[in-house]
Amino acid sequence: MNHRHRPLSAAAVDGLLLDTSPYLSCDDCFDRLDTYVEQILADPSRVDVAMQVHLKGCGACAEEAEALLDLLTS
Ligand SMILES: [Zn+2]
């Protein structure tokens, strides 16, 4: 009863992958979204692979990033 098998939490997986893979969880992406968008606006040549890979693969976060960009550029 005190040894229930549980799948790795998203946070645990994320921690494992953090240094070696650009994969971000949506929570991590969301945490960094403000900064990311500001950095992109300040320096369009800036590359943030982790964010870019996540946004490419995650419609919800991409939409969020787009909305934020619109907000900051309008
Ligand atoms: Zn996401």
N, CA, C, O and the ligand as a Tripos MOL2 file, in Angstrom:
@<TRIPOS>MOLECULE
protein
  297   295    75     0     0
PROTEIN
NO_CHARGES

@<TRIPOS>ATOM
      1 N           0.8230   -1.2130    0.0000 N.3       1 MET1
      2 CA          0.0000    0.0000    0.0000 C.3       1 MET1
      3 C           0.8510    1.2560    0.0000 C.2       1 MET1
      4 O           0.4680    2.2820   -0.5600 O.2       1 MET1
      5 N           2.0210    1.1620    0.6400 N.am      2 ASN2
      6 CA          2.8720    2.3420    0.5990 C.3       2 ASN2
      7 C           3.8810    2.2740   -0.5530 C.2       2 ASN2
      8 O           4.8180    3.0700   -0.6220 O.2       2 ASN2
      9 N           3.6750    1.3260   -1.4400 N.am      3 HIS3
     10 CA          4.5490    1.2590   -2.6130 C.3       3 HIS3
     11 C           3.7310    1.2300   -3.8850 C.2       3 HIS3
     12 O           3.9240    0.3680   -4.7420 O.2       3 HIS3
     13 N           2.8520    2.1410   -3.9990 N.am      4 ARG4
     14 CA          2.0400    2.1990   -5.2160 C.3       4 ARG4
     15 C           2.9030    2.5890   -6.4050 C.2       4 ARG4
     16 O           3.7110    3.5160   -6.3460 O.2       4 ARG4
     17 N           2.7070    1.8660   -7.4570 N.am      5 HIS5
     18 CA          3.4580    2.2020   -8.6610 C.3       5 HIS5
     19 C           2.8350    3.4160   -9.3330 C.2       5 HIS5
     20 O           1.6410    3.4500   -9.6290 O.2       5 HIS5
     21 N           3.6640    4.3860   -9.5560 N.am      6 ARG6
     22 CA          3.1560    5.5760  -10.2350 C.3       6 ARG6
     23 C           4.0580    5.9290  -11.4050 C.2       6 ARG6
     24 O           5.2800    5.8220  -11.3070 O.2       6 ARG6
     25 N           3.4680    6.3410  -12.4920 N.am      7 PRO7
     26 CA          4.3110    6.7950  -13.6080 C.3       7 PRO7
     27 C           5.0740    8.0460  -13.1950 C.2       7 PRO7
     28 O           4.6490    8.7790  -12.3020 O.2       7 PRO7
     29 N           6.1710    8.2760  -13.8340 N.am      8 LEU8
     30 CA          6.9250    9.4970  -13.5670 C.3       8 LEU8
     31 C           6.0410   10.7160  -13.7990 C.2       8 LEU8
     32 O           5.3060   10.7920  -14.7830 O.2       8 LEU8
     33 N           6.1260   11.6410  -12.8980 N.am      9 SER9
     34 CA          5.3870   12.8790  -13.1210 C.3       9 SER9
     35 C           6.0400   13.6530  -14.2550 C.2       9 SER9
     36 O           7.2060   13.4350  -14.5820 O.2       9 SER9
     37 N           5.2860   14.5430  -14.8400 N.am     10 ALA10
     38 CA          5.8270   15.3480  -15.9260 C.3      10 ALA10
     39 C           7.0480   16.1290  -15.4490 C.2      10 ALA10
     40 O           8.0190   16.2990  -16.1850 O.2      10 ALA10
     41 N           6.9820   16.5960  -14.2200 N.am     11 ALA11
     42 CA          8.0900   17.3810  -13.6800 C.3      11 ALA11
     43 C           9.3460   16.5270  -13.5490 C.2      11 ALA11
     44 O          10.4550   16.9890  -13.8160 O.2      11 ALA11
     45 N           9.1580   15.2870  -13.1390 N.am     12 ALA12
     46 CA         10.3100   14.3960  -12.9880 C.3      12 ALA12
     47 C          10.9390   14.1080  -14.3410 C.2      12 ALA12
     48 O          12.1600   14.1450  -14.4900 O.2      12 ALA12
     49 N          10.1090   13.8240  -15.3110 N.am     13 VAL13
     50 CA         10.6060   13.5780  -16.6570 C.3      13 VAL13
     51 C          11.3310   14.8140  -17.1620 C.2      13 VAL13
     52 O          12.4010   14.7240  -17.7650 O.2      13 VAL13
     53 N          10.7450   15.9420  -16.9120 N.am     14 ASP14
     54 CA         11.3290   17.1810  -17.3670 C.3      14 ASP14
     55 C          12.7000   17.3920  -16.7460 C.2      14 ASP14
     56 O          13.6410   17.8130  -17.4190 O.2      14 ASP14
     57 N          12.8030   17.0990  -15.4660 N.am     15 GLY15
     58 CA         14.0770   17.2540  -14.7790 C.3      15 GLY15
     59 C          15.1460   16.3720  -15.3990 C.2      15 GLY15
     60 O          16.3030   16.7700  -15.5350 O.2      15 GLY15
     61 N          14.7350   15.1590  -15.7740 N.am     16 LEU16
     62 CA         15.6830   14.2340  -16.3760 C.3      16 LEU16
     63 C          16.1670   14.7330  -17.7270 C.2      16 LEU16
     64 O          17.3240   14.5450  -18.1020 O.2      16 LEU16
     65 N          15.2790   15.3580  -18.4310 N.am     17 LEU17
     66 CA         15.5830   15.7350  -19.8060 C.3      17 LEU17
     67 C          16.1760   17.1320  -19.9170 C.2      17 LEU17
     68 O          16.6720   17.5260  -20.9720 O.2      17 LEU17
     69 N          16.1200   17.8620  -18.8340 N.am     18 LEU18
     70 CA         16.3920   19.2880  -18.8970 C.3      18 LEU18
     71 C          17.7300   19.6180  -19.5530 C.2      18 LEU18
     72 O          17.8220   20.5320  -20.3720 O.2      18 LEU18
     73 N          18.7650   18.8620  -19.1820 N.am     19 ASP19
     74 CA         20.0980   19.2310  -19.6450 C.3      19 ASP19
     75 C          20.4170   18.6890  -21.0310 C.2      19 ASP19
     76 O          21.2760   19.2270  -21.7300 O.2      19 ASP19
     77 N          19.7380   17.6460  -21.4190 N.am     20 THR20
     78 CA         20.1690   16.9510  -22.6320 C.3      20 THR20
     79 C          19.1770   17.0820  -23.7810 C.2      20 THR20
     80 O          19.4850   16.7270  -24.9190 O.2      20 THR20
     81 N          18.0030   17.5850  -23.4830 N.am     21 SER21
     82 CA         16.9780   17.6340  -24.5270 C.3      21 SER21
     83 C          16.2580   18.9590  -24.4580 C.2      21 SER21
     84 O          16.1000   19.5350  -23.3820 O.2      21 SER21
     85 N          15.8260   19.4380  -25.6000 N.am     22 PRO22
     86 CA         15.1230   20.7160  -25.6080 C.3      22 PRO22
     87 C          13.6760   20.5900  -25.1590 C.2      22 PRO22
     88 O          12.9270   21.5660  -25.1900 O.2      22 PRO22
     89 N          13.2800   19.3970  -24.7420 N.am     23 TYR23
     90 CA         11.8810   19.2220  -24.3890 C.3      23 TYR23
     91 C          11.5210   20.0260  -23.1480 C.2      23 TYR23
     92 O          12.2300   19.9970  -22.1420 O.2      23 TYR23
     93 N          10.4160   20.7370  -23.2380 N.am     24 LEU24
     94 CA          9.8820   21.4410  -22.0760 C.3      24 LEU24
     95 C           8.4740   20.9370  -21.8150 C.2      24 LEU24
     96 O           7.7620   20.5510  -22.7420 O.2      24 LEU24
     97 N           8.0820   20.9410  -20.5690 N.am     25 SER25
     98 CA          6.6730   20.7080  -20.2840 C.3      25 SER25
     99 C           5.9160   21.9960  -20.5690 C.2      25 SER25
    100 O           6.5220   23.0590  -20.7010 O.2      25 SER25
    101 N           4.6070   21.9050  -20.6630 N.am     26 CYS26
    102 CA          3.8210   23.0990  -20.8990 C.3      26 CYS26
    103 C           3.9830   24.0880  -19.7440 C.2      26 CYS26
    104 O           3.9830   25.3020  -19.9500 O.2      26 CYS26
    105 N           4.1200   23.5610  -18.5400 N.am     27 ASP27
    106 CA          4.3160   24.4460  -17.3830 C.3      27 ASP27
    107 C           5.6080   25.2370  -17.5250 C.2      27 ASP27
    108 O           5.6390   26.4450  -17.2890 O.2      27 ASP27
    109 N           6.6710   24.5450  -17.9130 N.am     28 ASP28
    110 CA          7.9630   25.2180  -18.0980 C.3      28 ASP28
    111 C           7.8780   26.2320  -19.2200 C.2      28 ASP28
    112 O           8.3800   27.3510  -19.1210 O.2      28 ASP28
    113 N           7.2310   25.8080  -20.2860 N.am     29 CYS29
    114 CA          7.0650   26.6920  -21.4360 C.3      29 CYS29
    115 C           6.3290   27.9530  -21.0030 C.2      29 CYS29
    116 O           6.7210   29.0730  -21.3300 O.2      29 CYS29
    117 N           5.2650   27.7370  -20.2660 N.am     30 PHE30
    118 CA          4.4410   28.8520  -19.8270 C.3      30 PHE30
    119 C           5.2310   29.7900  -18.9230 C.2      30 PHE30
    120 O           5.1110   31.0120  -19.0190 O.2      30 PHE30
    121 N           6.0410   29.2030  -18.0420 N.am     31 ASP31
    122 CA          6.8700   30.0080  -17.1410 C.3      31 ASP31
    123 C           7.8200   30.9110  -17.9120 C.2      31 ASP31
    124 O           8.1150   32.0310  -17.4970 O.2      31 ASP31
    125 N           8.2890   30.4030  -19.0360 N.am     32 ARG32
    126 CA          9.3260   31.1180  -19.7730 C.3      32 ARG32
    127 C           8.7730   31.9540  -20.9120 C.2      32 ARG32
    128 O           9.5090   32.6800  -21.5810 O.2      32 ARG32
    129 N           7.4760   31.8450  -21.1260 N.am     33 LEU33
    130 CA          6.8830   32.4490  -22.3160 C.3      33 LEU33
    131 C           7.0690   33.9660  -22.3590 C.2      33 LEU33
    132 O           7.4610   34.5260  -23.3830 O.2      33 LEU33
    133 N           6.7820   34.6190  -21.2390 N.am     34 ASP34
    134 CA          6.9390   36.0820  -21.1630 C.3      34 ASP34
    135 C           8.3500   36.4910  -21.5660 C.2      34 ASP34
    136 O           8.5570   37.3320  -22.4400 O.2      34 ASP34
    137 N           9.3120   35.8630  -20.8950 N.am     35 THR35
    138 CA         10.7090   36.1870  -21.1400 C.3      35 THR35
    139 C          11.0950   35.8830  -22.5780 C.2      35 THR35
    140 O          11.7710   36.6690  -23.2420 O.2      35 THR35
    141 N          10.6510   34.7300  -23.0380 N.am     36 TYR36
    142 CA         10.9800   34.3060  -24.3950 C.3      36 TYR36
    143 C          10.4860   35.3240  -25.4200 C.2      36 TYR36
    144 O          11.2330   35.7470  -26.3020 O.2      36 TYR36
    145 N           9.2220   35.7090  -25.2920 N.am     37 VAL37
    146 CA          8.6380   36.6400  -26.2570 C.3      37 VAL37
    147 C           9.3560   37.9890  -26.1950 C.2      37 VAL37
    148 O           9.6210   38.6050  -27.2270 O.2      37 VAL37
    149 N           9.6640   38.4350  -24.9970 N.am     38 GLU38
    150 CA         10.3820   39.7060  -24.8550 C.3      38 GLU38
    151 C          11.7600   39.6310  -25.4930 C.2      38 GLU38
    152 O          12.2190   40.5790  -26.1290 O.2      38 GLU38
    153 N          12.4120   38.4870  -25.3110 N.am     39 GLN39
    154 CA         13.7470   38.3200  -25.8770 C.3      39 GLN39
    155 C          13.6900   38.2850  -27.4020 C.2      39 GLN39
    156 O          14.5350   38.8670  -28.0830 O.2      39 GLN39
    157 N          12.6860   37.5980  -27.9210 N.am     40 ILE40
    158 CA         12.5310   37.5230  -29.3790 C.3      40 ILE40
    159 C          12.2930   38.9180  -29.9540 C.2      40 ILE40
    160 O          12.8240   39.2740  -31.0060 O.2      40 ILE40
    161 N          11.4910   39.6890  -29.2470 N.am     41 LEU41
    162 CA         11.1910   41.0370  -29.7270 C.3      41 LEU41
    163 C          12.4260   41.9290  -29.6500 C.2      41 LEU41
    164 O          12.6640   42.7550  -30.5320 O.2      41 LEU41
    165 N          13.2010   41.7540  -28.5930 N.am     42 ALA42
    166 CA         14.3930   42.5790  -28.4220 C.3      42 ALA42
    167 C          15.4870   42.1620  -29.3960 C.2      42 ALA42
    168 O          16.2730   42.9930  -29.8510 O.2      42 ALA42
    169 N          15.5330   40.8830  -29.7100 N.am     43 ASP43
    170 CA         16.5840   40.3660  -30.5710 C.3      43 ASP43
    171 C          16.0350   39.2020  -31.3960 C.2      43 ASP43
    172 O          16.0870   38.0500  -30.9650 O.2      43 ASP43
    173 N          15.5140   39.5060  -32.5720 N.am     44 PRO44
    174 CA         14.8470   38.4910  -33.3990 C.3      44 PRO44
    175 C          15.7630   37.3480  -33.8250 C.2      44 PRO44
    176 O          15.2890   36.2900  -34.2420 O.2      44 PRO44
    177 N          17.0630   37.5590  -33.7210 N.am     45 SER45
    178 CA         17.9680   36.4940  -34.1300 C.3      45 SER45
    179 C          18.2300   35.5230  -32.9830 C.2      45 SER45
    180 O          18.9310   34.5240  -33.1390 O.2      45 SER45
    181 N          17.6600   35.8370  -31.8510 N.am     46 ARG46
    182 CA         17.8650   34.9990  -30.6830 C.3      46 ARG46
    183 C          17.2660   33.6100  -30.8970 C.2      46 ARG46
    184 O          16.1720   33.4640  -31.4430 O.2      46 ARG46
    185 N          17.9980   32.6070  -30.4590 N.am     47 VAL47
    186 CA         17.5320   31.2330  -30.6170 C.3      47 VAL47
    187 C          17.3480   30.6090  -29.2350 C.2      47 VAL47
    188 O          18.2650   30.5860  -28.4140 O.2      47 VAL47
    189 N          16.1580   30.1130  -29.0090 N.am     48 ASP48
    190 CA         15.8920   29.3510  -27.7950 C.3      48 ASP48
    191 C          15.2920   28.0210  -28.2330 C.2      48 ASP48
    192 O          14.0800   27.8770  -28.3970 O.2      48 ASP48
    193 N          16.1840   27.0640  -28.4130 N.am     49 VAL49
    194 CA         15.7680   25.7980  -29.0270 C.3      49 VAL49
    195 C          14.6480   25.1370  -28.2410 C.2      49 VAL49
    196 O          13.6690   24.6640  -28.8180 O.2      49 VAL49
    197 N          14.7930   25.1050  -26.9460 N.am     50 ALA50
    198 CA         13.7950   24.4230  -26.1280 C.3      50 ALA50
    199 C          12.4080   25.0130  -26.3340 C.2      50 ALA50
    200 O          11.4270   24.2900  -26.5070 O.2      50 ALA50
    201 N          12.3480   26.3230  -26.3140 N.am     51 MET51
    202 CA         11.0600   26.9910  -26.5140 C.3      51 MET51
    203 C          10.5450   26.7660  -27.9310 C.2      51 MET51
    204 O           9.3630   26.4910  -28.1370 O.2      51 MET51
    205 N          11.4320   26.8850  -28.8890 N.am     52 GLN52
    206 CA         11.0020   26.7650  -30.2770 C.3      52 GLN52
    207 C          10.4910   25.3670  -30.5780 C.2      52 GLN52
    208 O           9.4890   25.1910  -31.2710 O.2      52 GLN52
    209 N          11.1940   24.3780  -30.0490 N.am     53 VAL53
    210 CA         10.7580   22.9960  -30.2710 C.3      53 VAL53
    211 C           9.3990   22.7670  -29.6090 C.2      53 VAL53
    212 O           8.5140   22.1330  -30.1830 O.2      53 VAL53
    213 N           9.2540   23.2880  -28.4050 N.am     54 HIS54
    214 CA          7.9760   23.0890  -27.7240 C.3      54 HIS54
    215 C           6.8420   23.7980  -28.4570 C.2      54 HIS54
    216 O           5.7700   23.2260  -28.6540 O.2      54 HIS54
    217 N           7.0770   25.0180  -28.8510 N.am     55 LEU55
    218 CA          6.0220   25.7860  -29.5090 C.3      55 LEU55
    219 C           5.6490   25.1600  -30.8490 C.2      55 LEU55
    220 O           4.5010   25.2330  -31.2880 O.2      55 LEU55
    221 N           6.6350   24.5490  -31.4830 N.am     56 LYS56
    222 CA          6.3610   23.9140  -32.7710 C.3      56 LYS56
    223 C           5.4580   22.6980  -32.5890 C.2      56 LYS56
    224 O           4.6370   22.3700  -33.4450 O.2      56 LYS56
    225 N           5.6390   22.0410  -31.4430 N.am     57 GLY57
    226 CA          4.9040   20.8010  -31.2440 C.3      57 GLY57
    227 C           3.6660   20.9490  -30.3820 C.2      57 GLY57
    228 O           2.9220   19.9860  -30.1970 O.2      57 GLY57
    229 N           3.4370   22.1400  -29.8510 N.am     58 CYS58
    230 CA          2.3440   22.3080  -28.8930 C.3      58 CYS58
    231 C           1.4720   23.4880  -29.3210 C.2      58 CYS58
    232 O           1.8470   24.6480  -29.1510 O.2      58 CYS58
    233 N           0.3260   23.1750  -29.8660 N.am     59 GLY59
    234 CA         -0.5600   24.2060  -30.3790 C.3      59 GLY59
    235 C          -1.0300   25.1690  -29.3050 C.2      59 GLY59
    236 O          -1.1500   26.3690  -29.5530 O.2      59 GLY59
    237 N          -1.2940   24.6570  -28.1230 N.am     60 ALA60
    238 CA         -1.8190   25.5000  -27.0530 C.3      60 ALA60
    239 C          -0.8100   26.5740  -26.6630 C.2      60 ALA60
    240 O          -1.1630   27.7450  -26.5220 O.2      60 ALA60
    241 N           0.4390   26.1720  -26.4920 N.am     61 CYS61
    242 CA          1.4670   27.1320  -26.1010 C.3      61 CYS61
    243 C           1.8040   28.0630  -27.2630 C.2      61 CYS61
    244 O           2.0730   29.2460  -27.0550 O.2      61 CYS61
    245 N           1.7910   27.5380  -28.4700 N.am     62 ALA62
    246 CA          2.0630   28.3690  -29.6370 C.3      62 ALA62
    247 C           1.0200   29.4780  -29.7460 C.2      62 ALA62
    248 O           1.3350   30.6270  -30.0570 O.2      62 ALA62
    249 N          -0.2180   29.1050  -29.4820 N.am     63 GLU63
    250 CA         -1.3000   30.0770  -29.5190 C.3      63 GLU63
    251 C          -1.0840   31.1530  -28.4520 C.2      63 GLU63
    252 O          -1.2940   32.3440  -28.6810 O.2      63 GLU63
    253 N          -0.6640   30.6930  -27.3040 N.am     64 GLU64
    254 CA         -0.4030   31.5940  -26.1900 C.3      64 GLU64
    255 C           0.7320   32.5580  -26.5400 C.2      64 GLU64
    256 O           0.6530   33.7540  -26.2600 O.2      64 GLU64
    257 N           1.7730   32.0270  -27.1500 N.am     65 ALA65
    258 CA          2.9230   32.8440  -27.5400 C.3      65 ALA65
    259 C           2.5120   33.8750  -28.5860 C.2      65 ALA65
    260 O           2.9350   35.0300  -28.5440 O.2      65 ALA65
    261 N           1.6880   33.4350  -29.5160 N.am     66 GLU66
    262 CA          1.2320   34.3260  -30.5660 C.3      66 GLU66
    263 C           0.4040   35.4640  -29.9790 C.2      66 GLU66
    264 O           0.5700   36.6260  -30.3500 O.2      66 GLU66
    265 N          -0.4810   35.1140  -29.0670 N.am     67 ALA67
    266 CA         -1.3270   36.1190  -28.4290 C.3      67 ALA67
    267 C          -0.4710   37.1320  -27.6740 C.2      67 ALA67
    268 O          -0.7450   38.3320  -27.6870 O.2      67 ALA67
    269 N           0.5650   36.6260  -27.0220 N.am     68 LEU68
    270 CA          1.4600   37.4890  -26.2610 C.3      68 LEU68
    271 C           2.2370   38.4120  -27.1950 C.2      68 LEU68
    272 O           2.4120   39.5980  -26.9160 O.2      68 LEU68
    273 N           2.6950   37.8470  -28.3010 N.am     69 LEU69
    274 CA          3.3950   38.6440  -29.2970 C.3      69 LEU69
    275 C           2.4930   39.7520  -29.8420 C.2      69 LEU69
    276 O           2.9010   40.9050  -29.9730 O.2      69 LEU69
    277 N           1.2690   39.3700  -30.1490 N.am     70 ASP70
    278 CA          0.2970   40.3520  -30.6440 C.3      70 ASP70
    279 C           0.1360   41.4750  -29.6430 C.2      70 ASP70
    280 O           0.1350   42.6550  -29.9910 O.2      70 ASP70
    281 N           0.0010   41.0780  -28.3950 N.am     71 LEU71
    282 CA         -0.2370   42.0300  -27.3280 C.3      71 LEU71
    283 C           0.9220   43.0110  -27.2130 C.2      71 LEU71
    284 O           0.7160   44.2090  -27.0160 O.2      71 LEU71
    285 N           2.1390   42.4960  -27.3370 N.am     72 LEU72
    286 CA          3.3210   43.3240  -27.1270 C.3      72 LEU72
    287 C           3.6760   44.1470  -28.3500 C.2      72 LEU72
    288 O           4.3750   45.1540  -28.2430 O.2      72 LEU72
    289 N           3.1950   43.7230  -29.5140 N.am     73 THR73
    290 CA          3.5670   44.4230  -30.7390 C.3      73 THR73
    291 C           2.4530   45.3240  -31.2690 C.2      73 THR73
    292 O           2.6830   46.1230  -32.1770 O.2      73 THR73
    293 N           1.2650   45.2030  -30.7170 N.am     74 SER74
    294 CA          0.1690   46.0100  -31.2390 C.3      74 SER74
    295 C           0.1700   47.3870  -30.6270 C.2      74 SER74
    296 O          -0.6890   48.2070  -30.9520 O.2      74 SER74
    297 ZN          2.8000   23.3610  -24.4340 Zn       75 ZN75
@<TRIPOS>BOND
     1     1     2 1
     2     2     3 1
     3     3     4 2
     4     3     5 am
     5     5     6 1
     6     6     7 1
     7     7     8 2
     8     7     9 am
     9     9    10 1
    10    10    11 1
    11    11    12 2
    12    11    13 am
    13    13    14 1
    14    14    15 1
    15    15    16 2
    16    15    17 am
    17    17    18 1
    18    18    19 1
    19    19    20 2
    20    19    21 am
    21    21    22 1
    22    22    23 1
    23    23    24 2
    24    23    25 am
    25    25    26 1
    26    26    27 1
    27    27    28 2
    28    27    29 am
    29    29    30 1
    30    30    31 1
    31    31    32 2
    32    31    33 am
    33    33    34 1
    34    34    35 1
    35    35    36 2
    36    35    37 am
    37    37    38 1
    38    38    39 1
    39    39    40 2
    40    39    41 am
    41    41    42 1
    42    42    43 1
    43    43    44 2
    44    43    45 am
    45    45    46 1
    46    46    47 1
    47    47    48 2
    48    47    49 am
    49    49    50 1
    50    50    51 1
    51    51    52 2
    52    51    53 am
    53    53    54 1
    54    54    55 1
    55    55    56 2
    56    55    57 am
    57    57    58 1
    58    58    59 1
    59    59    60 2
    60    59    61 am
    61    61    62 1
    62    62    63 1
    63    63    64 2
    64    63    65 am
    65    65    66 1
    66    66    67 1
    67    67    68 2
    68    67    69 am
    69    69    70 1
    70    70    71 1
    71    71    72 2
    72    71    73 am
    73    73    74 1
    74    74    75 1
    75    75    76 2
    76    75    77 am
    77    77    78 1
    78    78    79 1
    79    79    80 2
    80    79    81 am
    81    81    82 1
    82    82    83 1
    83    83    84 2
    84    83    85 am
    85    85    86 1
    86    86    87 1
    87    87    88 2
    88    87    89 am
    89    89    90 1
    90    90    91 1
    91    91    92 2
    92    91    93 am
    93    93    94 1
    94    94    95 1
    95    95    96 2
    96    95    97 am
    97    97    98 1
    98    98    99 1
    99    99   100 2
   100    99   101 am
   101   101   102 1
   102   102   103 1
   103   103   104 2
   104   103   105 am
   105   105   106 1
   106   106   107 1
   107   107   108 2
   108   107   109 am
   109   109   110 1
   110   110   111 1
   111   111   112 2
   112   111   113 am
   113   113   114 1
   114   114   115 1
   115   115   116 2
   116   115   117 am
   117   117   118 1
   118   118   119 1
   119   119   120 2
   120   119   121 am
   121   121   122 1
   122   122   123 1
   123   123   124 2
   124   123   125 am
   125   125   126 1
   126   126   127 1
   127   127   128 2
   128   127   129 am
   129   129   130 1
   130   130   131 1
   131   131   132 2
   132   131   133 am
   133   133   134 1
   134   134   135 1
   135   135   136 2
   136   135   137 am
   137   137   138 1
   138   138   139 1
   139   139   140 2
   140   139   141 am
   141   141   142 1
   142   142   143 1
   143   143   144 2
   144   143   145 am
   145   145   146 1
   146   146   147 1
   147   147   148 2
   148   147   149 am
   149   149   150 1
   150   150   151 1
   151   151   152 2
   152   151   153 am
   153   153   154 1
   154   154   155 1
   155   155   156 2
   156   155   157 am
   157   157   158 1
   158   158   159 1
   159   159   160 2
   160   159   161 am
   161   161   162 1
   162   162   163 1
   163   163   164 2
   164   163   165 am
   165   165   166 1
   166   166   167 1
   167   167   168 2
   168   167   169 am
   169   169   170 1
   170   170   171 1
   171   171   172 2
   172   171   173 am
   173   173   174 1
   174   174   175 1
   175   175   176 2
   176   175   177 am
   177   177   178 1
   178   178   179 1
   179   179   180 2
   180   179   181 am
   181   181   182 1
   182   182   183 1
   183   183   184 2
   184   183   185 am
   185   185   186 1
   186   186   187 1
   187   187   188 2
   188   187   189 am
   189   189   190 1
   190   190   191 1
   191   191   192 2
   192   191   193 am
   193   193   194 1
   194   194   195 1
   195   195   196 2
   196   195   197 am
   197   197   198 1
   198   198   199 1
   199   199   200 2
   200   199   201 am
   201   201   202 1
   202   202   203 1
   203   203   204 2
   204   203   205 am
   205   205   206 1
   206   206   207 1
   207   207   208 2
   208   207   209 am
   209   209   210 1
   210   210   211 1
   211   211   212 2
   212   211   213 am
   213   213   214 1
   214   214   215 1
   215   215   216 2
   216   215   217 am
   217   217   218 1
   218   218   219 1
   219   219   220 2
   220   219   221 am
   221   221   222 1
   222   222   223 1
   223   223   224 2
   224   223   225 am
   225   225   226 1
   226   226   227 1
   227   227   228 2
   228   227   229 am
   229   229   230 1
   230   230   231 1
   231   231   232 2
   232   231   233 am
   233   233   234 1
   234   234   235 1
   235   235   236 2
   236   235   237 am
   237   237   238 1
   238   238   239 1
   239   239   240 2
   240   239   241 am
   241   241   242 1
   242   242   243 1
   243   243   244 2
   244   243   245 am
   245   245   246 1
   246   246   247 1
   247   247   248 2
   248   247   249 am
   249   249   250 1
   250   250   251 1
   251   251   252 2
   252   251   253 am
   253   253   254 1
   254   254   255 1
   255   255   256 2
   256   255   257 am
   257   257   258 1
   258   258   259 1
   259   259   260 2
   260   259   261 am
   261   261   262 1
   262   262   263 1
   263   263   264 2
   264   263   265 am
   265   265   266 1
   266   266   267 1
   267   267   268 2
   268   267   269 am
   269   269   270 1
   270   270   271 1
   271   271   272 2
   272   271   273 am
   273   273   274 1
   274   274   275 1
   275   275   276 2
   276   275   277 am
   277   277   278 1
   278   278   279 1
   279   279   280 2
   280   279   281 am
   281   281   282 1
   282   282   283 1
   283   283   284 2
   284   283   285 am
   285   285   286 1
   286   286   287 1
   287   287   288 2
   288   287   289 am
   289   289   290 1
   290   290   291 1
   291   291   292 2
   292   291   293 am
   293   293   294 1
   294   294   295 1
   295   295   296 2
@<TRIPOS>SUBSTRUCTURE
     1 MET1         2 RESIDUE 1 A MET
     2 ASN2         6 RESIDUE 1 A ASN
     3 HIS3        10 RESIDUE 1 A HIS
     4 ARG4        14 RESIDUE 1 A ARG
     5 HIS5        18 RESIDUE 1 A HIS
     6 ARG6        22 RESIDUE 1 A ARG
     7 PRO7        26 RESIDUE 1 A PRO
     8 LEU8        30 RESIDUE 1 A LEU
     9 SER9        34 RESIDUE 1 A SER
    10 ALA10       38 RESIDUE 1 A ALA
    11 ALA11       42 RESIDUE 1 A ALA
    12 ALA12       46 RESIDUE 1 A ALA
    13 VAL13       50 RESIDUE 1 A VAL
    14 ASP14       54 RESIDUE 1 A ASP
    15 GLY15       58 RESIDUE 1 A GLY
    16 LEU16       62 RESIDUE 1 A LEU
    17 LEU17       66 RESIDUE 1 A LEU
    18 LEU18       70 RESIDUE 1 A LEU
    19 ASP19       74 RESIDUE 1 A ASP
    20 THR20       78 RESIDUE 1 A THR
    21 SER21       82 RESIDUE 1 A SER
    22 PRO22       86 RESIDUE 1 A PRO
    23 TYR23       90 RESIDUE 1 A TYR
    24 LEU24       94 RESIDUE 1 A LEU
    25 SER25       98 RESIDUE 1 A SER
    26 CYS26      102 RESIDUE 1 A CYS
    27 ASP27      106 RESIDUE 1 A ASP
    28 ASP28      110 RESIDUE 1 A ASP
    29 CYS29      114 RESIDUE 1 A CYS
    30 PHE30      118 RESIDUE 1 A PHE
    31 ASP31      122 RESIDUE 1 A ASP
    32 ARG32      126 RESIDUE 1 A ARG
    33 LEU33      130 RESIDUE 1 A LEU
    34 ASP34      134 RESIDUE 1 A ASP
    35 THR35      138 RESIDUE 1 A THR
    36 TYR36      142 RESIDUE 1 A TYR
    37 VAL37      146 RESIDUE 1 A VAL
    38 GLU38      150 RESIDUE 1 A GLU
    39 GLN39      154 RESIDUE 1 A GLN
    40 ILE40      158 RESIDUE 1 A ILE
    41 LEU41      162 RESIDUE 1 A LEU
    42 ALA42      166 RESIDUE 1 A ALA
    43 ASP43      170 RESIDUE 1 A ASP
    44 PRO44      174 RESIDUE 1 A PRO
    45 SER45      178 RESIDUE 1 A SER
    46 ARG46      182 RESIDUE 1 A ARG
    47 VAL47      186 RESIDUE 1 A VAL
    48 ASP48      190 RESIDUE 1 A ASP
    49 VAL49      194 RESIDUE 1 A VAL
    50 ALA50      198 RESIDUE 1 A ALA
    51 MET51      202 RESIDUE 1 A MET
    52 GLN52      206 RESIDUE 1 A GLN
    53 VAL53      210 RESIDUE 1 A VAL
    54 HIS54      214 RESIDUE 1 A HIS
    55 LEU55      218 RESIDUE 1 A LEU
    56 LYS56      222 RESIDUE 1 A LYS
    57 GLY57      226 RESIDUE 1 A GLY
    58 CYS58      230 RESIDUE 1 A CYS
    59 GLY59      234 RESIDUE 1 A GLY
    60 ALA60      238 RESIDUE 1 A ALA
    61 CYS61      242 RESIDUE 1 A CYS
    62 ALA62      246 RESIDUE 1 A ALA
    63 GLU63      250 RESIDUE 1 A GLU
    64 GLU64      254 RESIDUE 1 A GLU
    65 ALA65      258 RESIDUE 1 A ALA
    66 GLU66      262 RESIDUE 1 A GLU
    67 ALA67      266 RESIDUE 1 A ALA
    68 LEU68      270 RESIDUE 1 A LEU
    69 LEU69      274 RESIDUE 1 A LEU
    70 ASP70      278 RESIDUE 1 A ASP
    71 LEU71      282 RESIDUE 1 A LEU
    72 LEU72      286 RESIDUE 1 A LEU
    73 THR73      290 RESIDUE 1 A THR
    74 SER74      294 RESIDUE 1 A SER
    75 ZN75       297 GROUP 0 **** ****
